[in-house]
């Protein structure tokens, strides 16, 4: 299974990524090994994810989410835009 996910960083920012092992990836982010962006914004909290059969589908959805505004992302994850 492949996943597209959004984490909320300690500074309130949102980071979107994809993985084939969601639990391992969130742990990597919180261990400072996930992504350069999240390394200095720990801890991160998983706030949203979607499942896909293929890596290509997950990567495509990641790209689409990254094109959204912060307000659109907040609405998607069920949080009020700030």
N, C-alpha and C positions, 0 to 999 in steps of 0.2 A: 504494500500500500504506500502511496505517496501523499504528502500533505502540503498544503499552503497554509501558513499560519501568520498570526499577528501577535506580537508581544508588546506589552507596555513597559517601558523602561522606568527606572527610578526617577528620572526627571520629567516624567509624564509624556515623553515622546513615544511614537509608535514605530515599530520595526516590522517589516514584512519579509518573510523568507519561505523557502520550501525545503522539504527533507523527506527521506524515506523512513526515518526513525524519530518520531516527534519527541518522545521522552528523552532520548539521548541528546537531541539537538538543544532542547531547553536547558538541560544540565550543562551542556557545553557553553551556552551563552552565559549561564550563571557562574561557570568556572573561569570565565574570561577567555575562552577559546572559541567562541561561536562566530563572532563577526567583529571587525574593527569598530563598527558603529556602537555595538552594545558593550564592548569591553569596559568602557569607562562610565557606563550608565546602568550598572548592576545595582541591585538584582532586577531581573526581568520577570514578568508574570504573563503567562499565556492567557490571552483574552479572546482568541478566536482561531478556529481552524476549519478547513474543509479537506475531505478525502478524495483522492483520485486514483484511478487504476494505473495511469502511466506518469512517468517523470515529465513528459512533455506537457501533459494537461496541467500538472501542478505548476510548472514553470510559466506556462501561459497565464494561468490565473494570478500568479505572483506579479507578473508584469502588469496585468490589468489593474490589480489593486494598487500597485505603486503609482499608477496614473491618476488615482483618485485624490481628492483633496482630503485634508485631515477631517473636515466635517463629514464628508461622505463615509470615510472609514469609521468614524465614531457612530454614525447612524447604523452602519452595517453590523457593528459589533454590539449594538444595543445600548450604547452610552450616549448621553446628551452631549452635543458638540459644545465645546467651551469657547 
